[in-house]
Amino acid sequence: MIDFENSSIFKLKPIETSKVRDDFHKFLIDGESIFAGFKTVRDQVVFTNKRVIAANVQGITGSKVDYTSLPYSKINAFSVETSGTLDLDCEIELFLSEVGRVRFEIRGSFDLVSFNKMISEHVLA
C-alpha cells in the first residue's frame, strides 16, 4: 500500500478518463465507473463512483505497480481548496479511518466545484 503519511503530496494533472491506465478497468466491479482521472510522470489516480484507486509505478522498468483502493465508505471528512489568482493549483484532502490524511494537488485547469459535488454525492450517500 502507498504510504500516504510519509509520502509527499500527490501532484497531479487532470487527464481524460479515456486515457487512464487500461489496468484500472480490470479492478472495477459491476456498476462502478471512473469519473475523473489524474497523472504524475508515472503514477495515476482515478476517482470512481465508489472509491479512489491510486497506481504507484515502481522500479526502473515500471513493470511493478502498487494499486491502493480507498473506498468512499471509509472517508470521515474531506476538503477542497480552489485555485487562486497567484496559486493556480487546487487541492483535495480526504481523511480516512485507519489511513489518515490523503492529499492531492491538482495542477492546471480543473472544475473543482463540479468535482466536489460528485465526491459529495458518493461520500454522503
Contact map, one row per residue, 1 for C-alpha under 8 A:
11100000000000000000000000000000000000000000000000000000000000000111000000000000000000000000000000000000000000000000000000000
11110010000000000000000000000000000000000000000000000001000000000111000000000000000000000000000000000000000000000000000000000
11111110000000000000000000000000000000000000000000000000000000000000000000000000000000000000000000000000000000000000000000000
01111111000000000000000000000000000000000000000000000000000000000000000000000000000000000000000000111100000000000000000000000
00111110000000000000000000000000000000000000000000000000000000000000000000000000000000000000000000111100000000000000000000000
00111111000000000000000000000000000000000000000000000000000000000000000000000000000000000000000000000000000000000000000000000
01111111100000000000000000000000000000000000000000000000000000000000000000000000000000000000000000000000000000000000000000000
00010111110000000000000000000000000000000000000000000000000000000000000000000000000000000000000000000000000000000000000000000
00000011111000000000000000000000000000000000000000000000000000000000000000000000000000000000000000000111100000000000000000000
00000001111100000000000000000000000000010000000000000000000000000000000000000000000000000000000000000011100000000000000000000
00000000111110000000000000000000000000010000000000000000000000000000000000000000000000000000000000000001111000000000000000000
00000000011111000000000000000000000001110001000000000000000000000000000000000000000000000000000000000001111000000000000000000
00000000001111100000000000000000000001110000000000000000000000000000000000000000000000000000000000000000011100000000000000000
00000000000111110000000000000000000111100000000000000000000000000000000000000000000000000000000000000000011111000000000000000
00000000000011111011000000000000000111100000000000000000000000000000000000000000000000000000000000000000000000000000000000000
00000000000001111111000000000000000110000000000000000000000000000000000000000000000000000000000000000000000000000000000000000
00000000000000111111000000000000011110000000000000000000000000000000000000000000000000000000000000000000000000000000000000000
00000000000000011111000000000000000000000000000000000000000000000000000000000000000000000000000000000000000000000000000000000
00000000000000111111100000000000000000000000000000000000000000000000000000000000000000000000000000000000000000000000000000000
00000000000000111111110100000000000011000001010000000000000000000000000000000000000000000000000000000000000000000000000000000
00000000000000000011111110000000000000000001000000000000000000000000000000000000000000000000000000000000000000000000000000000
00000000000000000001111111000000000000000000000000000000000000000000000000000000000000000000000000000000000000000000000000000
00000000000000000000111111100000000000000000000000000000000000000000000000000000000000000000000000000000000000000000000000000
00000000000000000001111111110000000000000000000000001000000000000000000000000000000000000000000000000000000000000000000000000
00000000000000000000111111110000000000000000000000000000000000000000000000000000000000000000000000000000000000000000000000000
00000000000000000000011111110000000000000000000000000000000000000000000000000000000000000000000000000000000000000000000000000
00000000000000000000001111111000000000000000000000000000000000000000000000000000000000000000000000000000000000000000000000000
00000000000000000000000111111101100000000000000000000000000000000000000000000000000000000000000000000000000000000000000000000
00000000000000000000000000111111000000000000000000000000000000000000000000000000000000000000000000000000000000000000000000000
00000000000000000000000000011111000000000000000000000000000000000000000000000000000000000000000000000000000000000000000000000
00000000000000000000000000001111100000000000000000000000000000000000000000000000000000000000000000000000000000000000000000000
00000000000000000000000000011111110000000000000111000000000000000000000000000000000000000000000000000000000000000000000000000
00000000000000000000000000010011111000000000000110000000000000000000000000000000000000000000000000000000000000000000000000000
00000000000000001000000000000001111110000000011110000000000000000000000000000000000000000000000000000000000000000000000000000
00000000000000001000000000000000111110000000011110000000000000000000000000000000000000000000000000000000000000000000000000000
00000000000001111000000000000000011111000000011100000000000000000000000000000000000000000000000000000000000000000000000000000
00000000000001111001000000000000011111100001111000000000000000000000000000000000000000000000000000000000000000000000000000000
00000000000111100001000000000000000111110001110000000000000000000000000000000000000000000000000000000000000000000000000000000
00000000000111100000000000000000000011111111100000000000000000000000000000000000000000000000000000000000000000000000000000000
00000000011110000000000000000000000001111111000000000000000000000000000000000000000000000000000000000000000000000000000000000
00000000000000000000000000000000000000111110000000000000000000000000000000000000000000000000000000000000000000000000000000000
00000000000000000000000000000000000000111111000000000001100000000000000000000000000000000000000000000000000000000000000000000
00000000000000000000000000000000000000111111100000000111100000000000000000000000000000000000000000000000000000000000000000000
00000000000100000001100000000000000011110111110000000111000000000000000000000000000000000000000000000000000000000000000000000
00000000000000000000000000000000000011100011111000011110000000000000000000000000000000000000000000000000000000000000000000000
00000000000000000001000000000000011111000001111100011100000000000000000000000000000000000000000000000000000000000000000000000
00000000000000000000000000000000011110000000111111111000000000000000000000000000000000000000000000000000000000000000000000000
00000000000000000000000000000001111100000000011111111000000000000000000000000000000000000000000000000000000000000000000000000
00000000000000000000000000000001111000000000001111100000000000000000000000000000000000000000000000000000000000000000000001000
00000000000000000000000000000001000000000000001111110000000000000000001100000000000000000000000000000000000000000000000001000
00000000000000000000000000000000000000000000001111111000000000000000111100000000000000000000000000000000000000000000000000000
00000000000000000000000000000000000000000000111101111100000000000000111100000000000000000000000000000000000000000000000000000
00000000000000000000000100000000000000000000111100111110000000000011110000000000000000000000000000000000000000000000000000000
00000000000000000000000000000000000000000011110000011111000000000111100000000000000000000000000000000000000000000000000000000
00000000000000000000000000000000000000000011100000001111100000001111000000000000000000000000000000000000000000000000000000000
01000000000000000000000000000000000000000111000000000111110000001110000000000000000000000000000000000000000000000000000000000
00000000000000000000000000000000000000000110000000000011111001111100000000000000000000000000000000000000000000000000000000000
00000000000000000000000000000000000000000000000000000001111111111100000000000000000000000000000000000000000000000000000000000
00000000000000000000000000000000000000000000000000000000111111110000000000000000000000000000000000000000000000000000000000000
00000000000000000000000000000000000000000000000000000000011111000000000000000000000000000000000000000000000000000000000000000
00000000000000000000000000000000000000000000000000000000011111110000000000000000000000000000000000000000000000000000000000000
00000000000000000000000000000000000000000000000000000000111111111000000000000000000000000000000000000000000000000000000000000
00000000000000000000000000000000000000000000000000000000111011111000000000000000000000000000000000000000000000000000000000000
00000000000000000000000000000000000000000000000000000000111011111100000000000000000000000000000000000000000000000000000000000
00000000000000000000000000000000000000000000000000000011110001111110000000000000000000000000000000000000000000000000000000000
11000000000000000000000000000000000000000000000000000111110000011111000000000000000000000000000000000000000000000000000000000
11000000000000000000000000000000000000000000000000001111000000001111100000000000000000000000000000000000000000000000000000000
11000000000000000000000000000000000000000000000000001110000000000111110000000000000000000000000000000000000000000000000000000
00000000000000000000000000000000000000000000000000111100000000000011111000000000000000000000000000000000000000000000000000000
00000000000000000000000000000000000000000000000000111000000000000001111101000000000000000000000000000000000000000000000000000
00000000000000000000000000000000000000000000000001110000000000000000111111100000000000000000000000000000000000000000000000000
00000000000000000000000000000000000000000000000001110000000000000000011111100000000000000000000000000000000000000000000001100
00000000000000000000000000000000000000000000000000000000000000000000001111100000000000000000000000000000000000000000000000100
00000000000000000000000000000000000000000000000000000000000000000000011111110000000000000000000110000000000000000000000000000
00000000000000000000000000000000000000000000000000000000000000000000001111111100000000000000011110000000000000000000000000100
00000000000000000000000000000000000000000000000000000000000000000000000001111100000000000000011110000000000000000000000000000
00000000000000000000000000000000000000000000000000000000000000000000000000111110000000000000011100000000000000000000000000000
00000000000000000000000000000000000000000000000000000000000000000000000000111111000000000001111000000000000000000000000000000
00000000000000000000000000000000000000000000000000000000000000000000000000001111100000000001110000000000000000000000000000000
00000000000000000000000000000000000000000000000000000000000000000000000000000111110000000111100000000000000000010001000000000
00000000000000000000000000000000000000000000000000000000000000000000000000000011111000000111000000000000000000000000000000000
00000000000000000000000000000000000000000000000000000000000000000000000000000001111100001110000000000000000000010000000000000
00000000000000000000000000000000000000000000000000000000000000000000000000000000111110111110000000000000000000000000000000000
00000000000000000000000000000000000000000000000000000000000000000000000000000000011111111000000000000000000000000000000000000
00000000000000000000000000000000000000000000000000000000000000000000000000000000001111110000000000000000000000000000000000000
00000000000000000000000000000000000000000000000000000000000000000000000000000000000111110000000000000000000000000000000000000
00000000000000000000000000000000000000000000000000000000000000000000000000000000001111111000000000000000000000000000000000000
00000000000000000000000000000000000000000000000000000000000000000000000000000000001111111100000000000000001100000000000000000
00000000000000000000000000000000000000000000000000000000000000000000000000000000011100111110000000000000111100000000000000000
00000000000000000000000000000000000000000000000000000000000000000000000000000001111000011111000000000000111000010000000000000
00000000000000000000000000000000000000000000000000000000000000000000000000000001111000001111100000000011110000000000000000000
00000000000000000000000000000000000000000000000000000000000000000000000000000111100000000111110000000011110000000000000000000
00000000000000000000000000000000000000000000000000000000000000000000000000000111000000000011111000001111000000000000000000000
00000000000000000000000000000000000000000000000000000000000000000000000000111110000000000001111100001110000000000000000000000
00000000000000000000000000000000000000000000000000000000000000000000000000111100000000000000111110111100000000000000000000000
00000000000000000000000000000000000000000000000000000000000000000000000001111000000000000000011111111100000000000000000000000
00000000000000000000000000000000000000000000000000000000000000000000000001110000000000000000001111110000000000000000000000000
00000000000000000000000000000000000000000000000000000000000000000000000000000000000000000000000111110000000000000000000000000
00011000000000000000000000000000000000000000000000000000000000000000000000000000000000000000001111111100000000000000000000000
00011000000000000000000000000000000000000000000000000000000000000000000000000000000000000000001111111100000000000000000000000
00011000000000000000000000000000000000000000000000000000000000000000000000000000000000000000111100111110000000000000000000000
00011000100000000000000000000000000000000000000000000000000000000000000000000000000000000000111100111111000000000000000000000
00000000110000000000000000000000000000000000000000000000000000000000000000000000000000000011110000001111100000000000000000000
00000000111100000000000000000000000000000000000000000000000000000000000000000000000000000011100000000111110000000000000000000
00000000111100000000000000000000000000000000000000000000000000000000000000000000000000001111000000000011111000000000000000000
00000000001111000000000000000000000000000000000000000000000000000000000000000000000000001111000000000001111101000000000000000
00000000001111000000000000000000000000000000000000000000000000000000000000000000000000011100000000000000111111000000000000000
00000000000011000000000000000000000000000000000000000000000000000000000000000000000000011000000000000000011111000000000000000
00000000000001000000000000000000000000000000000000000000000000000000000000000000000000000000000000000000001111100000000000000
00000000000001000000000000000000000000000000000000000000000000000000000000000000000000000000000000000000011111110000000000000
00000000000000000000000000000000000000000000000000000000000000000000000000000000000000000000000000000000000011111110000000000
00000000000000000000000000000000000000000000000000000000000000000000000000000001010000000100000000000000000001111111000000000
00000000000000000000000000000000000000000000000000000000000000000000000000000000000000000000000000000000000000111111100000000
00000000000000000000000000000000000000000000000000000000000000000000000000000000000000000000000000000000000000111111110000000
00000000000000000000000000000000000000000000000000000000000000000000000000000000000000000000000000000000000000111111111000000
00000000000000000000000000000000000000000000000000000000000000000000000000000001000000000000000000000000000000011111111100000
00000000000000000000000000000000000000000000000000000000000000000000000000000000000000000000000000000000000000001111111110000
00000000000000000000000000000000000000000000000000000000000000000000000000000000000000000000000000000000000000000111111111000
00000000000000000000000000000000000000000000000000000000000000000000000000000000000000000000000000000000000000000011111111100
00000000000000000000000000000000000000000000000000000000000000000000000000000000000000000000000000000000000000000001111111111
00000000000000000000000000000000000000000000000000000000000000000000000000000000000000000000000000000000000000000000111111111
00000000000000000000000000000000000000000000000011000000000000000000000100000000000000000000000000000000000000000000011111111
00000000000000000000000000000000000000000000000000000000000000000000000110100000000000000000000000000000000000000000001111111
00000000000000000000000000000000000000000000000000000000000000000000000000000000000000000000000000000000000000000000000111111
00000000000000000000000000000000000000000000000000000000000000000000000000000000000000000000000000000000000000000000000111111
